[in-house]
Amino acid sequence: MIPIVHHADYVAVAPPGSAYRWGKNGLVRDLLLESGAAIDWIEPDPMPRAWLEAVHDPAYVAEVVEARVPTEKERRIGFAVSETVARRSERVPGGTYAASLLALERGHAANSAGGSHHALADTGAGYCVFNDLAIAAVRLVEEGRAKSVLVVDCDVHQGDGTAALLAGRPGIATYSIHAEKNFPARKARSTLDVPLADGTGDIAYLEALAATLAPMVLQLAPDIILYQAGVDPHADDRLGRLALSSEGLDGRDRFVAGLARGSGIALATTLGGGYGDDLMEPARRHVRSILTVASVFGQG
């Protein structure tokens, strides 16, 4: 069975004019249910405030939890932080942490949300409120659940918030392969960044991934990889600048999963980016990604 962490708080009603009742996370849930895969659904607890504050500025945490984020920060995030969004923002990091614990036990687990890699210490950004990847990584190391954590970010946008929040933290490293000229304009410094030219396709992408990530994993030998499996490198993504096909994304996911499994490293996945005028398309890509990774681990 595929361990998938999910909670009703993840699911938002779709905006006016949408052809669907739910936003992307609700569509991902429904498509997983329709897939026929054997799934072990796990509900996460919200991330305790102390662990949010271990990564984010306590004043910003209070603004989010109490749903009083200033307008200028909401503008940077890209949406208003209502009480519903605040609950979701506490629950999603709890989901990535829960997926990490399950992965350490079972080899692989997926969070059906998360990958909020643009959130910074004192503000959210780029549709990200709290950085679930950074929060989970810090908690895993500080609790002694893992001696070494590697965040592998394959979103089309650089994981700038993750890089900034985790820089210099013992036992944690960050990797980002992304479109060089895409958001954010000002990049942070990951442990290893792999910037790619606009229009990079399947072959060049997979060659760059193999040439850079495999040696890093061999050198670091982490206990767990937190995989930001954004599907926005797809050629048809509305916010992407790369040109991967669906088969290219499959190859990416199989490579990361195979590298982890072959090295005896636990793998916890999150969704990350995926954008389109038709929400069903990125939702389908996310579900395909989850199922592809799970198949490498013999799940489902």
N, C-alpha and C positions, 0 to 999 in steps of 0.2 A: 504493500500500500504506500501511497505517496503522503508523507506528513505535510499538510498544508495548514498554516496558521491563518485564521480569518475571524473577523468579528463584525457584528452588525454595525458597529460604529464606523467601520471603514466606508460604508455604502452611503452615497449621497444621491438625492433625487437629481435627475438630469436637468440642465438649465432649460428655460423656455425655448421652444422651437426644435428641441431634439426629437429625433425619431424614436428614442428609447426612453423608458421610464427611469432607468438608473444611469449614473455616471460610470466611468471606466471600471472602477472596482466592483460595482454591482454586476456589470457585464462579464467581467472576468470570472466572478463566482458562478454566474449562471452558465457560462460556457464550460467551465470545469465540471459542473453537475451534468451537463448534457454530453460530455465527452465519453462517458462510460468507464473512465479510469477508476481504479480502486483508490479511494482517497480517505485518509484518516484526518478528519477536520478537528483542529485544536483551537480553542478560544484563548487568547492571551489576556493577561492582566494589564491594566494601564501601567506605564513606566512610573515608578515612584519619583516624586518631585526631587528628592536628593540626587538621583542619578541624572535627571534632566539638568540639574544645576552643576553636576560634575563636568559638564561640557559647555552648557550655555550660561550666560550671565543671569544670576538670580532675578534681577530686575526684569529682564526680558521674559524669563519663565513665568513670572507673576503676571506680566501683561497678557500673555497667551492664556494661561490657566483661568484668569479672571475675565477673559474676553474683553480686554480694554487696550488692544494694540493700537498705537497711534496711527493716524491716517498715513503718514509718510512711510511707515514700515509696512502697512497693508498694501500700499502702492508698490513697494519693492517686492513683496510676496506675490502680488498679482490677484489677490482676492481679500475680502473682508474676513476677519477672524471672529465668527459668531460663537455662541456657546456650543453649537454642534461641531464646528470646526475645532474648537478647543478640546472637546472630548476626543475627537479623532486624533488630534495631535499628540495627546498623551498615550492613546491606545496603540498607534502604529509603532513607535519605538519599542513598546512592550512586545509587539508581535515579532519584530526583528530579533529581539533578545530571545524570545521563546523559540523561534526557528533555529537560532544558534545552538541552544541547549539540545533541541531535538537532533540537530545535525551531529553534534558531538556524540550522541547516543546511537543514532541510526545511519550515519554517513552523510545523509542529505535531508534537508527540509526547506520548504519555501514559505515565505510570507507573501500573502496575496495583496500586499500594499508595500509602501516603503521605498527606499532608495532616494530619500530626500537630501541629495548631496550638495545643494547650494546654500542651505541654512548655515549662518555664521553664528558667532558667539552671542551677539547682542541684537540680531535681527534675522528674520527669514528673508528669502530671496528666491526668485525663479520658481514659484509655485511650491516652495518648500518652507515649512514652519519650524520644525525641530529636525535635527540631523540624526535620524534613527541609526544610521551606520556607525557614526562616531560614538553615539551614546552606548550602543550595544558593545562595540569594541572595547571601550573604556571599562564598562562594567565587567565584561568577561575577564579582562586582565586583572583588574583590581580585586575581584572576588576570587581569583585563582582558578577560574574555570578553564582558562587557557594561558599558557606561558607566552604564546606568540600568535598574533592575529594579522592577517593580510586582507586589506580591503581592495578588491579588484573591481574597478569601475569601467564598464564597457558602454556606458551611455554616450551618445554623440556629443554631449556637452561635458567639458572638464568638471571633475568633482572638486571644485574649488573650495567649497565649505568643508568637506571632509579632509582635504589636504591641510587647510589652515587649522582646523580644530585638533587634528591628530599629530601635527608636526612636533617632533621632539619627545613624544610620549613613549616611554620604554615598552618594548614588546609589541609595538604596533607599527605597521608599514602600510603605505598607500600606493596604488598603481592606477593610472588613468590613461586610457587610449581613446582619443576623441578627435573631432574635427578642429583643426588649429584655429580657423577663422570664425568659429561659431561662438555663441554665448558661453561664458562671460567674456567681455572684452579684455578685462584684466585677469589673467590667470594666476592662480596660486602655484605653489611648488609642491607637487607630490613627491614621495620617495622616488618614484619613476614616472615620468610623463612621456607619452608616445603621441605627439601631435601628427595628424594626418592631413593631407591636402584635400580640398574640396573634390568631390567626385570619386574618391577612392572606392574601388569595387572589391568584390569577394576575394580574389586571389591576392592582391596587394595587402588587403586588410589582414587576412589570415596569416600571411607570411610575416607581417609586422608583429602580430600577436604572438606567434610561436617564437619568433626570434628574441622577444623581450620578456615575455611573461614566464616562459619555461625556465630560463636561467635564474630569474628572480625567485621563483618558487623553490628551485633546487638549493639556492644559497640560503634562503631564510628558513625553509622547512617549517612553516607555521603549523600550529595545531588546527587552525580553522581559517577558511577563506569566507569572507562576507562578499557575495557577488552581486553587484549592482548590474542587473541584466536588462538595462534599458533597450527597448526595441526601436528607438529613433535613429539608429544608423541605417535603417531601411531606406531604400531609394525613394519610396513614396511617402515618407514621413513629412508632415507639414513643416516641422521645425528642424529637420536634419539637413546636413550638407554632404553626407556620404552617400554611397550608392550600392549598399549591400542588397542582394536579393533575399527572398525568404530562405532559400537554401544556404546563402551565406551566413545568415543569422543562425541557422541550424548548425553550421560548421563551427561557428564561434562558440555556441553553447556546448556542443559536444567536446570541443577542445578544452574549454575551461573545466568541464565536469570530468573529462578523462584524465586531465592533469591532476586534479584533486584526488580522484578515486585511485589512480595508479600510484600516487604517492602516499596513500593512507591519510589524506587530509580531509577533515570534515568540510562540507560545503553548505552554507546557508544562502539562499537567494532572495532577492527583493525585486520588485517590478522595475522601478525607474521610469524613464520617459518613454512616451509613445503618443503621438499627436496626429489628429486627422479631423477633417470636417465630418466624417462618418466615424463615430466613436467605436463602432463595431470592428473596424479594421485593426487599430492598435490593440484592442482587447483580444482579438483572435491571435495576434502575434505574441502577446504576453502568455496566453494559454499554451500556444505551441512551444514557447520557450520553456515554460515550466515542465511540460510533458517530455520535451527533448532531454533536459537535464535529468529528470527522474529516470528515463529509460537507460541512461548510462549507468545509473546506480542499481538497475534491476528492479525498480519500483513501478507500481502501476499495473 
